[in-house]
Amino acid sequence: MRYALQRLWNPRTEKGLLATLRKGAAVKLVAELFEQAEVFFENVEKACEEIQHSTRARSFGGGEAADETEARLDGASRAPLAAGAGQRDAADPASAGGGERMHPGER
């Protein structure tokens, strides 16, 4: 949205299609749109943060049980990553630290 508005009028450079066409009243409208868009997106961001906060509080309850659940989930999500890293190391001796590393351009 900002890109489209700045094509019409860029307040920093004071250039744009409206400047070329000498449309001063339209330039003022675009400047107002910049301000209104900024307020709009700030409000959207606040609403998203509130939703995220309320969803998190509802999902985990905010107590000790929530912390334990998060810890279990966190540990469970790391286990497959560690197993995958071991498989990658076995397939690529250089990644395991035992082989020589090749530099760009070497084969």
Summary of the structure (lengths in Angstrom):
residues: 107
radius of gyration: 27.2
end to end distance: 48.6
largest distance: 70.6
contacts: 211
relative contact order: 0.05
helix: 71%
strand: 2%
